[in-house]
Every structure is written in C-alpha cells, then in structure tokens.
Amino acid sequence: MFRFVTRYLGFLKAVPGTALVFDAWLRIATIFTHPEVSGYIDSIEREISGWDNTCTGIHKYGGLQFSYAKHELGHIHSNGLLDMRFSREIKQQIMAVDSRVEHHHVFKSTGWISFYIKTEADAVYAVKLLTMAYEEYRAKERTGLPLV
C-alpha cells in the first residue's frame, strides 16, 4: 500500500495535512497487522532521545523525525520505514554491506536510503544507521564544518 500511494498518489503530499493523515492510517494498519513494529519504533525513539543535542518531532511527510542540532538524522514512517540521507558514497557502502538497505522509495538517485524495520534485529540496525548519521554531524560540529 505504501509504495502504491507514494508512486501514484505522491502528488497529494502538496495538500496540507494529507501526508500526516496517511501516516496516521499507516499507524492504525500497522498496529493491527504488525503490532510489534510500533514497539520497535518506540524503543528507537527512547534510545535516540537520550543522545546529546537530539530531539524528536513529527516529520513533514508523516512519521517520527530524529534531529541533531535542528538537522534531520532520519525519520521513521508509522509502517516502520526508516528514511535517512547520507552522501552517495556512504549510501553505496551501506547498500553493498546490507541488502536490506534500499534506494529511497522516492529519491532513488540521491544519498537517501530506505530501510524497513520488521524485527528486533532491524531495530538494532536502524539505531546503528542513525548512530552513523549522528556521529557524522558531531564530527562536523567539532571541526567547525557546516552541518549540512
């Protein structure tokens, strides 16, 4: 359902609130079909929220966004899909190591990745991916590079 909506109805994200309503429906469907995924998302949120200078909020296209110093680390849609942006080089390295990591469901030719969280092991790997982004931002901050 998610891929169908993003592929054929993606234009609706321009309508204010539509993406948030869709994500709310995703959450309801996920609670009934894969209730454990909500628990995995909650555990990831607890972990990331404990990191220095991080916060969580609602992503503009729905889901839970993780930010470091006001810069997005990644976001998880309510069906357990983690989206993150890396450089294209790092994306290729990650995808070469783990076949579960895919090109982003919309921005395929960029550094964005998508990763479905379906199991507890996936949740652990999601934290690892978020840690990579977090450490990259912290390193940039320490060296005075812009956090872009």
Backbone as JSON Lines, residues from 0, in Angstrom:
{"i":0,"aa":"M","n":[0.82,-1.19,0.0],"ca":[0.0,0.0,0.0],"c":[0.87,1.26,0.0]}
{"i":1,"aa":"F","n":[1.92,1.27,0.83],"ca":[2.78,2.45,0.95],"c":[3.41,2.8,-0.4]}
{"i":2,"aa":"R","n":[3.96,1.79,-1.07],"ca":[4.61,2.03,-2.36],"c":[3.6,2.52,-3.41]}
{"i":3,"aa":"F","n":[2.39,1.95,-3.4],"ca":[1.36,2.38,-4.34],"c":[1.03,3.86,-4.12]}
{"i":4,"aa":"V","n":[0.82,4.23,-2.87],"ca":[0.45,5.62,-2.57],"c":[1.57,6.57,-2.93]}
{"i":5,"aa":"T","n":[2.82,6.24,-2.56],"ca":[3.92,7.15,-2.89],"c":[4.17,7.23,-4.39]}
{"i":6,"aa":"R","n":[3.92,6.15,-5.1],"ca":[4.16,6.15,-6.55],"c":[3.05,6.87,-7.32]}
{"i":7,"aa":"Y","n":[1.79,6.56,-7.01],"ca":[0.69,7.07,-7.82],"c":[-0.07,8.24,-7.2]}
{"i":8,"aa":"L","n":[0.04,8.4,-5.9],"ca":[-0.69,9.49,-5.24],"c":[0.24,10.44,-4.52]}
{"i":9,"aa":"G","n":[1.54,10.36,-4.81],"ca":[2.53,11.19,-4.15],"c":[2.27,12.68,-4.3]}
{"i":10,"aa":"F","n":[1.61,13.08,-5.37],"ca":[1.3,14.48,-5.59],"c":[0.42,15.05,-4.48]}
{"i":11,"aa":"L","n":[-0.29,14.17,-3.76],"ca":[-1.18,14.64,-2.69],"c":[-0.42,15.2,-1.49]}
{"i":12,"aa":"K","n":[0.9,14.93,-1.41],"ca":[1.66,15.46,-0.28],"c":[1.7,16.99,-0.31]}
{"i":13,"aa":"A","n":[1.4,17.58,-1.47],"ca":[1.35,19.04,-1.57],"c":[0.11,19.61,-0.89]}
{"i":14,"aa":"V","n":[-0.88,18.76,-0.65],"ca":[-2.1,19.2,0.04],"c":[-1.8,19.18,1.54]}
{"i":15,"aa":"P","n":[-1.9,20.33,2.21],"ca":[-1.54,20.39,3.63],"c":[-2.26,19.33,4.47]}
{"i":16,"aa":"G","n":[-1.49,18.61,5.25],"ca":[-2.03,17.63,6.18],"c":[-2.27,16.24,5.61]}
{"i":17,"aa":"T","n":[-2.27,16.11,4.29],"ca":[-2.58,14.81,3.68],"c":[-1.57,13.74,4.09]}
{"i":18,"aa":"A","n":[-0.29,14.08,4.05],"ca":[0.75,13.09,4.41],"c":[0.61,12.67,5.87]}
{"i":19,"aa":"L","n":[0.25,13.6,6.73],"ca":[0.1,13.28,8.15],"c":[-1.11,12.36,8.37]}
{"i":20,"aa":"V","n":[-2.19,12.61,7.64],"ca":[-3.37,11.75,7.75],"c":[-3.03,10.35,7.22]}
{"i":21,"aa":"F","n":[-2.34,10.28,6.1],"ca":[-1.94,8.98,5.55],"c":[-1.07,8.23,6.55]}
{"i":22,"aa":"D","n":[-0.12,8.93,7.19],"ca":[0.75,8.26,8.15],"c":[-0.04,7.79,9.36]}
{"i":23,"aa":"A","n":[-1.06,8.54,9.75],"ca":[-1.91,8.09,10.87],"c":[-2.64,6.79,10.49]}
{"i":24,"aa":"W","n":[-3.11,6.7,9.26],"ca":[-3.75,5.46,8.79],"c":[-2.73,4.32,8.73]}
{"i":25,"aa":"L","n":[-1.51,4.64,8.33],"ca":[-0.45,3.62,8.34],"c":[-0.23,3.09,9.75]}
{"i":26,"aa":"R","n":[-0.24,3.99,10.72],"ca":[-0.03,3.58,12.12],"c":[-1.14,2.63,12.56]}
{"i":27,"aa":"I","n":[-2.38,2.98,12.25],"ca":[-3.51,2.13,12.63],"c":[-3.39,0.77,11.96]}
{"i":28,"aa":"A","n":[-3.11,0.76,10.66],"ca":[-2.98,-0.51,9.94],"c":[-1.83,-1.34,10.51]}
{"i":29,"aa":"T","n":[-0.73,-0.69,10.83],"ca":[0.44,-1.4,11.37],"c":[0.15,-1.97,12.75]}
{"i":30,"aa":"I","n":[-0.58,-1.24,13.56],"ca":[-0.93,-1.74,14.9],"c":[-1.73,-3.04,14.79]}
{"i":31,"aa":"F","n":[-2.61,-3.12,13.79],"ca":[-3.43,-4.33,13.62],"c":[-2.68,-5.46,12.92]}
{"i":32,"aa":"T","n":[-1.82,-5.12,11.97],"ca":[-1.17,-6.17,11.19],"c":[0.21,-6.58,11.71]}
{"i":33,"aa":"H","n":[0.94,-5.64,12.27],"ca":[2.3,-5.9,12.79],"c":[2.51,-5.07,14.06]}
{"i":34,"aa":"P","n":[1.81,-5.39,15.14],"ca":[1.86,-4.56,16.35],"c":[3.27,-4.41,16.93]}
{"i":35,"aa":"E","n":[4.14,-5.37,16.69],"ca":[5.49,-5.29,17.24],"c":[6.29,-4.13,16.65]}
{"i":36,"aa":"V","n":[5.96,-3.71,15.43],"ca":[6.7,-2.62,14.78],"c":[6.57,-1.32,15.58]}
{"i":37,"aa":"S","n":[5.39,-1.06,16.11],"ca":[5.21,0.15,16.94],"c":[6.12,0.11,18.15]}
{"i":38,"aa":"G","n":[6.28,-1.05,18.74],"ca":[7.19,-1.2,19.88],"c":[8.63,-0.95,19.48]}
{"i":39,"aa":"Y","n":[9.02,-1.42,18.3],"ca":[10.38,-1.18,17.82],"c":[10.62,0.31,17.62]}
{"i":40,"aa":"I","n":[9.64,0.98,17.03],"ca":[9.76,2.43,16.81],"c":[9.89,3.14,18.15]}
{"i":41,"aa":"D","n":[9.08,2.74,19.13],"ca":[9.16,3.35,20.47],"c":[10.53,3.14,21.1]}
{"i":42,"aa":"S","n":[11.09,1.94,20.96],"ca":[12.41,1.68,21.56],"c":[13.5,2.5,20.87]}
{"i":43,"aa":"I","n":[13.4,2.67,19.56],"ca":[14.36,3.51,18.83],"c":[14.23,4.95,19.31]}
{"i":44,"aa":"E","n":[13.0,5.42,19.46],"ca":[12.79,6.79,19.94],"c":[13.4,7.0,21.32]}
{"i":45,"aa":"R","n":[13.2,6.04,22.23],"ca":[13.79,6.16,23.57],"c":[15.31,6.24,23.49]}
{"i":46,"aa":"E","n":[15.91,5.42,22.65],"ca":[17.38,5.4,22.51],"c":[17.9,6.73,21.98]}
{"i":47,"aa":"I","n":[17.35,7.18,20.86],"ca":[17.85,8.4,20.21],"c":[17.58,9.63,21.06]}
{"i":48,"aa":"S","n":[16.46,9.65,21.74],"ca":[16.12,10.81,22.58],"c":[17.13,11.02,23.71]}
{"i":49,"aa":"G","n":[17.85,9.97,24.07],"ca":[18.85,10.08,25.13],"c":[20.19,10.63,24.67]}
{"i":50,"aa":"W","n":[20.37,10.81,23.38],"ca":[21.63,11.31,22.86],"c":[21.7,12.82,23.03]}
{"i":51,"aa":"D","n":[22.91,13.35,23.24],"ca":[23.11,14.79,23.4],"c":[22.65,15.56,22.17]}
{"i":52,"aa":"N","n":[21.97,16.66,22.43],"ca":[21.57,17.62,21.39],"c":[20.66,17.02,20.32]}
{"i":53,"aa":"T","n":[19.88,16.0,20.69],"ca":[18.92,15.42,19.74],"c":[17.5,15.71,20.21]}
{"i":54,"aa":"C","n":[16.59,15.69,19.26],"ca":[15.18,15.83,19.6],"c":[14.36,15.04,18.58]}
{"i":55,"aa":"T","n":[13.12,14.8,18.92],"ca":[12.2,14.11,18.02],"c":[11.02,15.02,17.75]}
{"i":56,"aa":"G","n":[10.36,14.77,16.65],"ca":[9.17,15.54,16.29],"c":[8.45,14.84,15.15]}
{"i":57,"aa":"I","n":[7.41,15.47,14.69],"ca":[6.64,14.93,13.57],"c":[7.3,15.38,12.27]}
{"i":58,"aa":"H","n":[7.56,14.44,11.38],"ca":[8.15,14.75,10.08],"c":[7.09,15.38,9.19]}
{"i":59,"aa":"K","n":[7.51,16.26,8.3],"ca":[6.55,16.98,7.46],"c":[5.73,16.07,6.56]}
{"i":60,"aa":"Y","n":[6.26,14.88,6.24],"ca":[5.5,13.92,5.44],"c":[5.01,12.75,6.27]}
{"i":61,"aa":"G","n":[4.91,12.94,7.56],"ca":[4.4,11.92,8.46],"c":[5.51,11.08,9.04]}
{"i":62,"aa":"G","n":[5.25,10.58,10.22],"ca":[6.23,9.75,10.91],"c":[6.98,10.52,11.96]}
{"i":63,"aa":"L","n":[7.94,9.87,12.55],"ca":[8.73,10.39,13.65],"c":[10.1,10.82,13.13]}
{"i":64,"aa":"Q","n":[10.42,12.1,13.3],"ca":[11.7,12.62,12.83],"c":[12.69,12.72,13.98]}
{"i":65,"aa":"F","n":[13.93,12.35,13.71],"ca":[15.03,12.49,14.66],"c":[15.95,13.58,14.14]}
{"i":66,"aa":"S","n":[16.27,14.54,15.01],"ca":[17.11,15.65,14.6],"c":[18.28,15.84,15.55]}
{"i":67,"aa":"Y","n":[19.38,16.32,15.01],"ca":[20.55,16.7,15.78],"c":[20.8,18.17,15.47]}
{"i":68,"aa":"A","n":[20.78,19.0,16.5],"ca":[21.03,20.44,16.32],"c":[20.18,21.0,15.17]}
{"i":69,"aa":"K","n":[18.92,20.63,15.15],"ca":[17.94,21.09,14.16],"c":[18.16,20.54,12.75]}
{"i":70,"aa":"H","n":[19.02,19.55,12.6],"ca":[19.26,18.92,11.3],"c":[18.75,17.48,11.36]}
{"i":71,"aa":"E","n":[17.99,17.1,10.34],"ca":[17.39,15.77,10.35],"c":[18.43,14.66,10.22]}
{"i":72,"aa":"L","n":[18.36,13.72,11.16],"ca":[19.16,12.5,11.07],"c":[18.43,11.48,10.21]}
{"i":73,"aa":"G","n":[17.11,11.44,10.36],"ca":[16.28,10.49,9.63],"c":[14.88,10.54,10.19]}
{"i":74,"aa":"H","n":[13.99,9.78,9.57],"ca":[12.62,9.7,10.08],"c":[12.07,8.3,9.81]}
{"i":75,"aa":"I","n":[11.15,7.9,10.68],"ca":[10.52,6.59,10.55],"c":[9.03,6.8,10.31]}
{"i":76,"aa":"H","n":[8.55,6.3,9.18],"ca":[7.12,6.31,8.92],"c":[6.46,5.28,9.83]}
{"i":77,"aa":"S","n":[5.18,5.42,10.06],"ca":[4.48,4.57,11.03],"c":[4.38,3.11,10.63]}
{"i":78,"aa":"N","n":[4.75,2.78,9.4],"ca":[4.8,1.37,9.0],"c":[6.18,0.76,9.23]}
{"i":79,"aa":"G","n":[7.09,1.53,9.84],"ca":[8.43,1.03,10.15],"c":[9.46,1.32,9.09]}
{"i":80,"aa":"L","n":[9.17,2.19,8.15],"ca":[10.12,2.53,7.1],"c":[11.01,3.69,7.56]}
{"i":81,"aa":"L","n":[12.29,3.41,7.73],"ca":[13.27,4.43,8.11],"c":[13.85,5.04,6.84]}
{"i":82,"aa":"D","n":[13.8,6.36,6.75],"ca":[14.41,7.1,5.64],"c":[15.53,7.96,6.21]}
{"i":83,"aa":"M","n":[16.68,7.91,5.56],"ca":[17.84,8.69,6.0],"c":[18.61,9.19,4.8]}
{"i":84,"aa":"R","n":[19.32,10.31,5.01],"ca":[20.16,10.86,3.94],"c":[21.63,10.73,4.33]}
{"i":85,"aa":"F","n":[22.39,10.16,3.42],"ca":[23.84,10.08,3.54],"c":[24.42,10.65,2.25]}
{"i":86,"aa":"S","n":[25.74,10.76,2.2],"ca":[26.36,11.08,0.91],"c":[26.14,9.87,0.0]}
{"i":87,"aa":"R","n":[26.24,10.08,-1.29],"ca":[26.06,8.96,-2.22],"c":[27.11,7.87,-2.0]}
{"i":88,"aa":"E","n":[28.32,8.29,-1.63],"ca":[29.39,7.31,-1.39],"c":[29.05,6.43,-0.19]}
{"i":89,"aa":"I","n":[28.64,7.04,0.9],"ca":[28.29,6.27,2.09],"c":[27.08,5.39,1.82]}
{"i":90,"aa":"K","n":[26.11,5.92,1.08],"ca":[24.94,5.11,0.71],"c":[25.37,3.85,-0.02]}
{"i":91,"aa":"Q","n":[26.26,3.98,-0.99],"ca":[26.71,2.81,-1.76],"c":[27.44,1.81,-0.86]}
{"i":92,"aa":"Q","n":[28.24,2.31,0.08],"ca":[28.94,1.43,1.01],"c":[27.95,0.65,1.88]}
{"i":93,"aa":"I","n":[26.95,1.35,2.39],"ca":[25.95,0.71,3.24],"c":[25.17,-0.34,2.45]}
{"i":94,"aa":"M","n":[24.76,0.03,1.24],"ca":[23.98,-0.9,0.42],"c":[24.8,-2.11,-0.01]}
{"i":95,"aa":"A","n":[26.11,-1.94,-0.15],"ca":[26.98,-3.07,-0.53],"c":[27.11,-4.07,0.62]}
{"i":96,"aa":"V","n":[27.01,-3.57,1.85],"ca":[27.18,-4.42,3.03],"c":[25.88,-5.1,3.43]}
{"i":97,"aa":"D","n":[24.75,-4.41,3.27],"ca":[23.47,-4.95,3.74],"c":[22.39,-4.78,2.69]}
{"i":98,"aa":"S","n":[21.91,-5.89,2.16],"ca":[20.91,-5.85,1.09],"c":[19.53,-5.39,1.57]}
{"i":99,"aa":"R","n":[19.33,-5.3,2.88],"ca":[18.04,-4.8,3.39],"c":[17.9,-3.3,3.18]}
{"i":100,"aa":"V","n":[19.02,-2.61,3.03],"ca":[19.0,-1.17,2.79],"c":[18.75,-0.95,1.3]}
{"i":101,"aa":"E","n":[17.76,-0.11,1.01],"ca":[17.34,0.12,-0.38],"c":[17.49,1.58,-0.75]}
{"i":102,"aa":"H","n":[17.44,1.83,-2.05],"ca":[17.33,3.22,-2.5],"c":[16.06,3.8,-1.89]}
{"i":103,"aa":"H","n":[16.07,5.09,-1.62],"ca":[14.89,5.74,-1.07],"c":[13.69,5.49,-1.99]}
{"i":104,"aa":"H","n":[12.53,5.35,-1.4],"ca":[11.34,4.99,-2.16],"c":[10.9,6.06,-3.14]}
{"i":105,"aa":"V","n":[11.42,7.29,-3.02],"ca":[11.1,8.36,-3.97],"c":[12.37,8.91,-4.62]}
{"i":106,"aa":"F","n":[13.37,9.23,-3.8],"ca":[14.61,9.86,-4.28],"c":[15.7,8.82,-4.51]}
{"i":107,"aa":"K","n":[15.55,8.05,-5.55],"ca":[16.42,6.9,-5.8],"c":[17.86,7.28,-6.17]}
{"i":108,"aa":"S","n":[18.06,8.35,-6.87],"ca":[19.4,8.71,-7.37],"c":[20.14,9.67,-6.45]}
{"i":109,"aa":"T","n":[19.75,9.71,-5.2],"ca":[20.37,10.61,-4.23],"c":[21.06,9.78,-3.15]}
{"i":110,"aa":"G","n":[21.49,10.43,-2.1],"ca":[22.08,9.73,-0.96],"c":[21.06,9.18,0.01]}
{"i":111,"aa":"W","n":[19.77,9.42,-0.26],"ca":[18.72,8.94,0.65],"c":[18.59,7.42,0.55]}
{"i":112,"aa":"I","n":[18.36,6.8,1.71],"ca":[18.12,5.35,1.78],"c":[16.78,5.09,2.45]}
{"i":113,"aa":"S","n":[16.25,3.91,2.25],"ca":[15.07,3.42,2.95],"c":[15.41,2.06,3.55]}
{"i":114,"aa":"F","n":[14.91,1.83,4.75],"ca":[15.19,0.57,5.45],"c":[13.96,0.2,6.27]}
{"i":115,"aa":"Y","n":[13.38,-0.96,5.99],"ca":[12.19,-1.4,6.71],"c":[12.57,-2.06,8.03]}
{"i":116,"aa":"I","n":[11.92,-1.62,9.09],"ca":[12.11,-2.19,10.43],"c":[10.98,-3.19,10.64]}
{"i":117,"aa":"K","n":[11.33,-4.48,10.61],"ca":[10.34,-5.55,10.75],"c":[10.6,-6.43,11.96]}
{"i":118,"aa":"T","n":[11.85,-6.46,12.42],"ca":[12.24,-7.34,13.52],"c":[13.04,-6.55,14.55]}
{"i":119,"aa":"E","n":[13.29,-7.19,15.68],"ca":[14.12,-6.54,16.7],"c":[15.53,-6.3,16.17]}
{"i":120,"aa":"A","n":[16.05,-7.23,15.39],"ca":[17.38,-7.05,14.78],"c":[17.39,-5.86,13.83]}
{"i":121,"aa":"D","n":[16.3,-5.65,13.11],"ca":[16.19,-4.48,12.24],"c":[16.21,-3.19,13.06]}
{"i":122,"aa":"A","n":[15.54,-3.21,14.21],"ca":[15.52,-2.03,15.08],"c":[16.93,-1.71,15.57]}
{"i":123,"aa":"V","n":[17.68,-2.73,15.92],"ca":[19.07,-2.54,16.35],"c":[19.89,-1.94,15.21]}
{"i":124,"aa":"Y","n":[19.69,-2.45,13.99],"ca":[20.43,-1.93,12.84],"c":[20.01,-0.5,12.52]}
{"i":125,"aa":"A","n":[18.73,-0.18,12.71],"ca":[18.26,1.19,12.49],"c":[18.98,2.15,13.43]}
{"i":126,"aa":"V","n":[19.14,1.74,14.68],"ca":[19.88,2.58,15.64],"c":[21.33,2.74,15.17]}
{"i":127,"aa":"K","n":[21.91,1.69,14.63],"ca":[23.28,1.77,14.11],"c":[23.37,2.78,12.96]}
{"i":128,"aa":"L","n":[22.39,2.74,12.05],"ca":[22.38,3.7,10.94],"c":[22.22,5.13,11.46]}
{"i":129,"aa":"L","n":[21.32,5.32,12.41],"ca":[21.12,6.65,12.99],"c":[22.37,7.11,13.74]}
{"i":130,"aa":"T","n":[23.06,6.17,14.37],"ca":[24.32,6.5,15.05],"c":[25.35,7.0,14.05]}
{"i":131,"aa":"M","n":[25.41,6.38,12.88],"ca":[26.35,6.82,11.85],"c":[26.09,8.28,11.46]}
{"i":132,"aa":"A","n":[24.83,8.62,11.24],"ca":[24.48,9.99,10.88],"c":[24.78,10.95,12.03]}
{"i":133,"aa":"Y","n":[24.45,10.53,13.24],"ca":[24.69,11.35,14.44],"c":[26.18,11.64,14.59]}
{"i":134,"aa":"E","n":[27.0,10.61,14.48],"ca":[28.45,10.78,14.64],"c":[29.03,11.66,13.53]}
{"i":135,"aa":"E","n":[28.47,11.55,12.33],"ca":[28.93,12.4,11.23],"c":[28.65,13.88,11.54]}
{"i":136,"aa":"Y","n":[27.45,14.18,12.03],"ca":[27.12,15.56,12.4],"c":[28.0,16.05,13.55]}
{"i":137,"aa":"R","n":[28.23,15.2,14.55],"ca":[29.07,15.59,15.68],"c":[30.5,15.88,15.23]}
{"i":138,"aa":"A","n":[31.02,15.06,14.32],"ca":[32.38,15.28,13.81],"c":[32.46,16.61,13.05]}
{"i":139,"aa":"K","n":[31.45,16.9,12.24],"ca":[31.42,18.18,11.52],"c":[31.39,19.34,12.5]}
{"i":140,"aa":"E","n":[30.59,19.2,13.54],"ca":[30.46,20.27,14.53],"c":[31.79,20.5,15.25]}
{"i":141,"aa":"R","n":[32.48,19.42,15.61],"ca":[33.77,19.54,16.32],"c":[34.83,20.22,15.45]}
{"i":142,"aa":"T","n":[34.79,19.97,14.15],"ca":[35.8,20.53,13.26],"c":[35.39,21.88,12.67]}
{"i":143,"aa":"G","n":[34.19,22.33,13.01],"ca":[33.73,23.63,12.53],"c":[33.14,23.61,11.13]}
{"i":144,"aa":"L","n":[32.93,22.43,10.58],"ca":[32.32,22.34,9.25],"c":[30.82,22.62,9.35]}
{"i":145,"aa":"P","n":[30.21,23.14,8.29],"ca":[28.77,23.38,8.33],"c":[27.99,22.07,8.46]}
{"i":146,"aa":"L","n":[26.92,22.11,9.23],"ca":[26.1,20.91,9.46],"c":[25.05,20.76,8.37]}
{"i":147,"aa":"V","n":[25.48,20.59,7.16],"ca":[24.54,20.48,6.04],"c":[24.43,19.05,5.61]}
